[in-house]
């Protein structure tokens, strides 16, 4: 399942040329994945009580600059899952539908009670089906 949410580019997200500063795309990815979980019935505040999902790898490919006041669509899906990790894939597009950026984040599962890495819990596997391509 692919989740989509909208983000308006804020002034604070841009550089002196009114272009989104490159590091902010990772924030947009985070908004996308939190909304993905919400759209799949899991509020991040509830997930965080059961399991922590640290990012262990992040990739961003910049295609076209996003600019101040643009409305962006952030698409997010699970592209890969292993026993103890999973990967969110992302695509960000502007209002005309032009691709702005793509990327992914790889997440591990951390038990907050034992402070140890764990396998992806069954309840999370159920809520996050793998999509071959967004």
Secondary structure, 3 states (H helix, E strand, C coil): CCEEEEEECCHHHECCCCEECCCHHHHHHHHHHHHHHHHCCCCHHHHHHHCECCEEEEEEEECCCCECCCEEEEEEEEEEECCCEEEEEEEEECCCCCEEEEEEEEEECEECCCCEECCCCHHHHHHCCECCCC
